[in-house]
Amino acid sequence: MNRIKEQRRSVYVCQECGYQSAKWFGFCPSPSCDSSLPLEESQAPSADPVRPSWLASSAEPLQELADLRPEDQQRIELASAELNRVLGGGVVPGSVMLLAGEPGVGKSTLLLQVAQHFSASGRTVVYVSGEESAHQVKLRSERLGFSGQRIYLLAETDVELILHRLEESRPSLVIVDSVQTLYTAEAPSGPGSVVQVRECTLRLMRWAKMRNVPFFLAGHMTKDGSLAGPRVLEHMVDVVMYLEGQELNGYRILRSGKNRFGSTTEVGVFDMTSQGLVEVADPSQALLSQRYERAVGSALVPVLEGSRPLLLEVQALTSPAHAPVPRRVGNGVDYNRLLMLAAVASRRAGLELGGQDVIVNVAGGFRVNEPAADLGVCLAVASSFHNQALAPDMVAFGEVGLSGELRNVPQPQRRIREASRLGLSRCVLPETARRDVEPVGDMELVFAQTLRQAIRAAIGDGRGARQAAGVG
């Protein structure tokens, strides 16, 4: 008697969060999903998938938590101190790490350099390329200046064949570039869909955990700056890293959006060169070396990125507005925060910005997310508005409130120490930080209670400079 094959039923899937429905009824009903795309039809995976032989033979017995020791699983340190910082101290065996970034930012270059670090220590690496051929990867390795010994290339997109090769070779590291190109026959929808990305990542993650082999996955970014694919992809992996940078700027910033083994506040700074991504050990010194000391509208701000203090240059430009509504442009700063600071500076500090366009930029392609940069942004705006440069040896930090008062920020002593290390001798900070700081070297500490007092201490009233420049 002939068996009749069961036809797979259709399901409707949200392209953002992976929600599935047996019937199509419009958009995703999940309250935590803000997708504006309708549900797409797809075929549900097989109800009785074929279990690989390695999965059936690798079942482990139950283990009591008290019997496990952290020293039994040591991290693998890489040659790059910046990458180790972001990962939390090195690569954890069996972890799955996702590296996301815009096209051309340097994801493949960074992953190939990670493979080089592993191979240099005598470990084998399997590099799965779903977008480039083996010869293209070889050309990139020659540009980076290493031969590629113990790095084995696999130009394949079928997950089942990839796992079969991995089971045969048993490498120390697996790199997949990229996860959106993979597919499995158990999910008949096209590569890059929600079902395909989820099922392929689940199979790779299961093999990584059972064989205790770390994985690096490359991921694409969408036009709005979010990770392509379903949100469930970020929940499945252990580490999510974002490689950021501007096209005309050589600096690349590696941030951690999720890390089950370390802090998510650490950042790594790299410089894109002809030899690949070169780590910048002292970003503050590198940025200060390009600064024009007597620039109008420029202020130095010590910010904290994880455990590292960075000295960033905040630039501001004010010009008479030619439109009915003045423009506010922020590059590297939060737009809503810039609106608030411009309003406070106009209302509480006497800066008449109602008819001025205000443009703020953080030099070097960096992005400032903490309120400690509020005072530096306001001083840069005041410097441009009064057409008077700030002192080249001065830094400023502090949070600005809606009443124009200055508030203390965490770890002010570390910020002052970083500024003193780089040869700066004056610091403007909130009065409330007086009890938390001590003088460092020849550093002069200028305390201010309000934004108006801080501007007056930094550049005076600014009237003489404005009249000399014909501003008003």
C-alpha positions as CSV (number, residue, x, y, z in Angstrom):
1,M,0.0,0.0,0.0
2,N,1.5,3.3,-1.0
3,R,2.0,5.9,1.6
4,I,0.7,9.3,1.0
5,K,3.2,12.0,2.0
6,E,1.8,14.5,4.4
7,Q,1.8,18.0,2.8
8,R,3.3,20.7,5.0
9,R,0.8,23.3,6.1
10,S,1.3,27.0,5.5
11,V,2.0,29.4,8.4
12,Y,2.2,33.2,8.4
13,V,5.3,34.6,10.0
14,C,6.2,38.1,11.2
15,Q,9.5,39.2,9.7
16,E,10.6,41.1,12.8
17,C,9.9,38.9,15.8
18,G,9.2,35.5,14.2
19,Y,5.5,35.3,15.4
20,Q,3.6,32.5,13.6
21,S,-0.1,32.2,12.9
22,A,-2.1,29.5,11.2
23,K,-4.2,32.2,9.4
24,W,-3.4,35.5,7.9
25,F,-5.0,38.4,9.6
26,G,-2.8,41.4,8.7
27,F,0.0,42.6,10.9
28,C,1.8,41.1,13.9
29,P,-0.4,41.1,17.0
30,S,2.5,40.8,19.5
31,P,2.5,43.7,21.9
32,S,6.3,43.8,22.0
33,C,6.7,44.0,18.2
34,D,6.6,47.3,16.4
35,S,6.8,45.8,12.9
36,S,4.9,47.7,10.1
37,L,5.2,44.8,7.6
38,P,2.4,42.3,7.1
39,L,2.7,38.6,7.9
40,E,4.3,36.6,5.1
41,E,3.3,33.1,4.1
42,S,5.8,30.3,4.7
43,Q,5.7,26.5,5.1
44,A,6.1,25.1,8.6
45,P,9.0,22.9,9.2
46,S,8.6,19.1,9.1
47,A,6.9,17.6,12.2
48,D,9.3,14.7,12.3
49,P,12.7,16.0,11.2
50,V,15.6,13.7,10.6
51,R,17.9,13.8,13.7
52,P,21.6,13.8,12.8
53,S,23.7,10.9,14.1
54,W,26.0,13.2,16.0
55,L,23.0,14.7,17.9
56,A,21.7,11.3,18.9
57,S,25.0,10.1,20.2
58,S,26.0,13.2,22.1
59,A,23.4,13.3,24.8
60,E,25.1,14.2,28.1
61,P,24.0,13.1,31.6
62,L,22.5,15.4,34.1
63,Q,25.1,17.5,36.0
64,E,24.7,19.1,39.4
65,L,25.5,22.8,39.4
66,A,27.6,22.5,42.6
67,D,30.0,20.0,40.8
68,L,30.8,22.4,38.0
69,R,33.9,24.6,38.3
70,P,34.5,27.8,36.4
71,E,38.2,27.0,35.9
72,D,37.3,23.9,33.8
73,Q,36.3,26.2,30.9
74,Q,39.0,28.9,30.4
75,R,38.6,31.7,27.9
76,I,40.7,31.8,24.8
77,E,42.5,35.2,24.6
78,L,43.1,36.7,21.2
79,A,46.0,38.8,20.1
80,S,43.8,41.9,19.9
81,A,43.4,43.6,23.3
82,E,40.5,45.7,22.0
83,L,38.6,42.6,20.9
84,N,39.3,40.9,24.2
85,R,37.9,43.9,26.0
86,V,34.6,43.9,24.1
87,L,34.3,40.1,24.6
88,G,34.8,40.4,28.3
89,G,38.3,38.8,28.4
90,G,38.4,36.5,25.5
91,V,36.4,33.9,23.6
92,V,34.4,31.4,25.7
93,P,34.4,27.8,24.2
94,G,31.0,26.8,22.9
95,S,29.7,30.4,22.6
96,V,28.0,31.8,19.6
97,M,28.9,35.4,18.8
98,L,27.1,37.6,16.2
99,L,29.0,40.4,14.5
100,A,26.8,43.0,12.8
101,G,27.6,46.0,10.7
102,E,26.9,47.9,7.5
103,P,28.2,46.7,4.2
104,G,31.9,47.6,3.7
105,V,32.5,48.5,7.4
106,G,35.1,45.7,7.8
107,K,33.2,42.7,9.2
108,S,34.9,40.1,7.0
109,T,38.3,41.7,7.6
110,L,37.8,41.5,11.3
111,L,36.6,37.9,11.2
112,L,39.6,36.9,9.0
113,Q,41.9,38.5,11.5
114,V,40.3,36.6,14.3
115,A,40.9,33.4,12.3
116,Q,44.5,34.5,12.0
117,H,44.8,34.9,15.8
118,F,43.5,31.3,16.3
119,S,45.7,29.7,13.7
120,A,48.8,31.5,15.0
121,S,48.4,29.6,18.3
122,G,48.2,26.2,16.5
123,R,44.4,25.9,16.4
124,T,42.4,25.0,13.3
125,V,39.7,27.2,11.9
126,V,36.9,26.6,9.5
127,Y,35.8,29.7,7.5
128,V,32.3,29.2,6.0
129,S,31.8,31.7,3.2
130,G,28.3,32.0,1.8
131,E,28.9,35.2,-0.1
132,E,32.4,35.0,-1.5
133,S,34.4,32.3,-3.2
134,A,37.5,30.7,-1.7
135,H,39.7,32.7,-4.0
136,Q,38.2,36.0,-2.9
137,V,38.9,35.1,0.7
138,K,42.4,34.2,-0.3
139,L,42.9,37.6,-1.9
140,R,41.8,39.3,1.3
141,S,44.2,37.2,3.4
142,E,47.1,38.2,1.1
143,R,46.2,41.9,1.6
144,L,46.3,41.3,5.3
145,G,49.7,39.7,5.1
146,F,49.2,36.1,6.3
147,S,49.4,32.8,4.5
148,G,46.3,31.2,6.0
149,Q,47.8,28.0,7.4
150,R,45.3,26.0,9.5
151,I,42.4,28.0,8.1
152,Y,40.1,25.8,6.0
153,L,37.6,27.4,3.6
154,L,34.2,26.0,2.9
155,A,32.1,27.8,0.3
156,E,28.7,26.3,1.2
157,T,25.3,27.5,2.3
158,D,23.5,24.3,3.2
159,V,23.6,23.9,7.0
160,E,23.3,20.1,6.9
161,L,26.4,19.9,4.7
162,I,28.2,22.4,6.8
163,L,27.6,20.5,10.0
164,H,28.7,17.3,8.3
165,R,32.0,18.9,7.4
166,L,32.4,20.3,10.9
167,E,31.8,16.9,12.5
168,E,34.5,15.4,10.3
169,S,37.2,18.1,10.9
170,R,36.4,19.1,14.6
171,P,37.9,22.6,14.4
172,S,38.7,25.0,17.3
173,L,36.8,27.9,15.8
174,V,34.1,28.3,13.1
175,I,33.4,31.5,11.3
176,V,30.2,31.9,9.2
177,D,30.0,34.8,6.8
178,S,27.1,35.4,6.7
179,V,24.2,33.9,8.6
180,Q,21.6,35.3,6.2
181,T,22.9,33.2,3.3
182,L,22.3,29.8,5.1
183,Y,19.4,27.6,4.4
184,T,18.1,24.2,5.5
185,A,15.8,21.8,3.6
186,E,13.6,21.5,6.7
187,A,12.5,25.1,6.2
188,P,11.4,25.5,2.6
189,S,11.3,29.3,2.6
190,G,14.1,31.3,0.9
191,P,17.4,32.1,2.5
192,G,17.3,35.1,4.8
193,S,13.7,34.6,5.9
194,V,12.7,34.4,9.5
195,V,12.2,30.7,9.5
196,Q,15.5,30.0,7.7
197,V,17.6,32.3,9.9
198,R,16.1,30.9,13.1
199,E,16.4,27.2,12.1
200,C,19.9,27.5,10.7
201,T,21.1,29.4,13.8
202,L,19.5,26.9,16.1
203,R,21.3,24.0,14.4
204,L,24.7,25.8,14.5
205,M,24.2,26.8,18.2
206,R,23.3,23.2,19.1
207,W,26.4,21.8,17.5
208,A,28.6,24.6,19.1
209,K,27.3,23.8,22.6
210,M,27.7,20.0,22.3
211,R,31.2,20.2,20.7
212,N,32.3,23.1,22.9
213,V,33.5,25.1,19.8
214,P,33.0,28.8,19.5
215,F,31.2,30.3,16.5
216,F,31.5,33.8,15.0
217,L,28.5,34.7,12.8
218,A,28.4,37.8,10.5
219,G,25.1,39.6,10.2
220,H,23.8,42.3,7.9
221,M,22.3,45.7,8.9
222,T,19.2,47.2,7.5
223,K,18.8,50.8,6.3
224,D,17.5,52.0,9.6
225,G,20.5,50.7,11.4
226,S,19.0,47.6,13.0
227,L,20.1,44.0,12.6
228,A,18.6,42.2,9.6
229,G,16.5,39.2,10.3
230,P,14.2,38.2,13.1
231,R,14.7,39.6,16.7
232,V,14.8,36.0,17.9
233,L,18.3,35.8,16.3
234,E,19.7,38.3,18.9
235,H,18.0,36.3,21.7
236,M,19.5,33.0,20.6
237,V,23.2,34.0,20.4
238,D,25.4,34.7,23.4
239,V,27.1,37.8,22.2
240,V,26.0,40.6,19.8
241,M,28.6,43.0,18.6
242,Y,28.2,46.0,16.3
243,L,31.0,47.3,14.1
244,E,30.4,51.0,13.4
245,G,32.2,53.6,11.4
246,Q,31.9,56.3,8.7
247,E,32.8,55.8,5.1
248,L,35.3,58.8,5.1
249,N,36.7,58.0,8.5
250,G,39.3,55.3,9.2
251,Y,38.2,54.7,12.8
252,R,35.9,51.7,13.5
253,I,34.1,51.3,16.8
254,L,33.2,47.8,18.1
255,R,30.4,47.9,20.6
256,S,28.7,45.1,22.5
257,G,24.9,45.1,22.5
258,K,24.6,41.8,24.4
259,N,27.1,39.7,26.3
260,R,26.3,36.8,28.5
261,F,30.0,36.6,29.6
262,G,30.9,40.2,30.3
263,S,29.9,43.8,30.3
264,T,27.9,45.5,27.4
265,T,29.4,48.9,28.1
266,E,32.9,48.1,26.7
267,V,34.0,49.4,23.3
268,G,37.0,48.6,21.1
269,V,38.6,51.2,18.8
270,F,40.3,50.2,15.5
271,D,41.8,52.0,12.6
272,M,41.2,50.7,9.1
273,T,44.5,50.5,7.2
274,S,45.8,48.6,4.2
275,Q,46.9,45.9,6.7
276,G,43.4,45.5,8.0
277,L,41.9,46.7,11.3
278,V,44.7,47.9,13.6
279,E,43.8,48.4,17.3
280,V,44.1,51.9,18.7
281,A,45.5,51.5,22.2
282,D,45.2,55.1,23.2
283,P,42.2,56.7,21.4
284,S,42.3,59.9,23.4
285,Q,45.8,60.7,22.4
286,A,45.0,59.8,18.7
287,L,42.1,62.1,18.6
288,L,43.9,65.0,20.4
289,S,46.7,64.8,17.8
290,Q,44.3,66.0,15.1
291,R,42.7,68.8,17.1
292,Y,43.1,72.5,16.2
293,E,43.7,74.1,19.6
294,R,42.2,77.5,18.9
295,A,39.1,76.3,17.1
296,V,35.9,78.1,17.8
297,G,33.1,75.9,18.9
298,S,35.2,73.0,20.2
299,A,35.2,71.5,23.6
300,L,36.9,68.5,25.2
301,V,34.7,66.0,27.2
302,P,36.0,63.0,29.2
303,V,33.4,60.2,28.8
304,L,33.4,56.7,30.1
305,E,33.0,53.8,27.7
306,G,32.8,50.8,30.0
307,S,36.0,50.7,32.1
308,R,37.9,53.1,29.8
309,P,37.9,56.9,30.0
310,L,38.0,58.6,26.5
311,L,38.7,62.2,25.8
312,L,36.4,63.2,22.9
313,E,36.1,66.5,21.0
314,V,32.6,67.9,20.7
315,Q,32.3,70.5,17.9
316,A,29.4,73.0,17.5
317,L,28.4,75.5,14.9
318,T,25.7,78.2,15.2
319,S,24.5,80.3,12.2
320,P,21.5,82.5,11.6
321,A,18.5,80.5,10.4
322,H,17.1,81.2,7.0
323,A,14.0,78.9,7.5
324,P,11.0,79.7,9.7
325,V,12.0,77.0,12.1
326,P,15.7,76.8,13.2
327,R,17.4,73.5,12.5
328,R,19.0,71.2,15.1
329,V,21.5,68.7,13.7
330,G,23.3,66.2,15.9
331,N,26.0,63.8,14.7
332,G,27.2,61.5,17.4
333,V,24.8,62.9,20.0
334,D,21.2,62.1,20.7
335,Y,18.8,64.4,18.8
336,N,16.3,64.7,21.6
337,R,19.0,65.5,24.0
338,L,20.3,68.2,21.7
339,L,16.9,69.8,21.6
340,M,16.7,69.8,25.3
341,L,20.2,71.3,25.8
342,A,19.5,74.0,23.2
343,A,16.3,75.0,25.0
344,V,17.9,75.1,28.4
345,A,20.8,77.1,27.0
346,S,18.4,79.6,25.5
347,R,16.1,79.9,28.5
348,R,18.4,79.5,31.5
349,A,21.9,80.5,30.2
350,G,21.1,83.6,28.1
351,L,22.1,82.2,24.7
352,E,19.7,83.5,22.1
353,L,19.4,80.4,20.0
354,G,15.8,81.0,18.9
355,G,17.0,82.3,15.5
356,Q,20.1,80.1,15.2
357,D,20.7,76.8,13.5
358,V,22.7,74.6,15.8
359,I,24.9,71.8,14.5
360,V,26.8,69.5,16.9
361,N,29.3,66.8,15.9
362,V,31.5,64.4,17.8
363,A,34.9,64.2,16.0
364,G,36.3,60.8,15.0
365,G,32.9,59.1,14.3
366,F,32.3,58.4,18.0
367,R,28.9,58.5,19.6
368,V,28.3,59.9,23.1
369,N,25.4,58.3,25.0
370,E,26.0,59.5,28.6
371,P,24.7,62.8,30.2
372,A,28.2,63.7,31.2
373,A,28.7,65.3,27.8
374,D,25.9,67.8,28.4
375,L,28.2,70.6,29.7
376,G,30.7,70.1,26.9
377,V,28.0,70.3,24.3
378,C,26.6,73.6,25.8
379,L,30.1,75.1,26.1
380,A,30.8,74.2,22.5
381,V,27.6,75.9,21.4
382,A,28.3,78.9,23.5
383,S,31.8,79.2,22.1
384,S,30.4,79.2,18.5
385,F,27.6,81.6,19.4
386,H,30.0,84.1,21.0
387,N,32.7,83.4,18.4
388,Q,35.3,82.9,21.1
389,A,37.5,79.8,21.4
390,L,37.7,77.9,24.7
391,A,41.1,77.5,26.4
392,P,42.9,74.6,24.6
393,D,43.9,73.0,27.9
394,M,40.4,72.9,29.3
395,V,37.9,70.0,29.7
396,A,34.4,70.0,31.0
397,F,31.8,67.4,32.1
398,G,28.5,67.4,33.9
399,E,24.8,66.7,33.4
400,V,22.6,69.7,32.7
401,G,19.1,69.8,34.2
402,L,16.0,71.6,32.9
403,S,16.5,74.4,35.4
404,G,20.0,75.0,34.2
405,E,21.6,73.4,37.2
406,L,24.7,71.1,36.9
407,R,24.5,67.6,38.3
408,N,27.3,65.2,39.2
409,V,28.1,62.2,37.0
410,P,29.7,58.8,38.0
411,Q,33.4,58.5,38.5
412,P,34.5,62.1,38.2
413,Q,38.0,61.4,39.6
414,R,38.8,59.0,36.7
415,R,37.7,61.6,34.2
416,I,40.0,64.2,35.8
417,R,42.9,61.8,35.9
418,E,42.6,61.0,32.2
419,A,42.6,64.7,31.3
420,S,45.6,65.3,33.5
421,R,47.4,62.3,31.8
422,L,47.1,64.0,28.5
423,G,48.5,67.3,29.7
424,L,45.3,69.3,30.2
425,S,45.4,71.7,33.2
426,R,41.8,73.0,33.7
427,C,38.5,71.3,34.3
428,V,35.0,72.8,34.6
429,L,32.7,70.5,36.5
430,P,29.5,70.6,38.8
431,E,29.7,72.0,42.3
432,T,28.1,68.8,43.6
433,A,31.2,66.9,42.6
434,R,33.5,68.8,45.0
435,R,33.2,66.1,47.7
436,D,34.0,63.3,45.3
437,V,37.2,64.6,43.6
438,E,40.7,65.5,44.6
439,P,43.3,67.6,42.7
440,V,45.5,65.7,40.3
441,G,48.9,67.2,39.6
442,D,48.6,70.8,38.3
443,M,44.9,70.4,37.3
444,E,42.8,73.5,38.2
445,L,39.3,72.5,39.2
446,V,36.6,75.1,38.4
447,F,33.3,74.3,40.1
448,A,30.0,75.7,38.9
449,Q,26.4,75.4,40.1
450,T,24.6,76.4,37.0
451,L,25.1,76.4,33.3
452,R,25.3,80.2,33.2
453,Q,28.2,80.1,35.7
454,A,30.0,77.4,33.7
455,I,29.8,79.5,30.5
456,R,31.0,82.6,32.3
457,A,33.9,80.7,33.8
458,A,34.9,79.2,30.4
459,I,34.6,82.2,28.1
460,G,33.3,85.2,30.1
461,D,30.2,87.0,28.9
462,G,31.3,86.8,25.3
463,R,30.0,90.3,24.3
464,G,33.4,91.7,23.3
465,A,34.2,88.8,21.0
466,R,30.7,89.0,19.4
467,Q,31.0,92.7,18.8
468,A,34.5,92.4,17.3
469,A,33.3,89.7,14.9
470,G,30.2,91.7,14.0
471,V,27.8,89.0,15.3
472,G,25.7,91.4,17.3
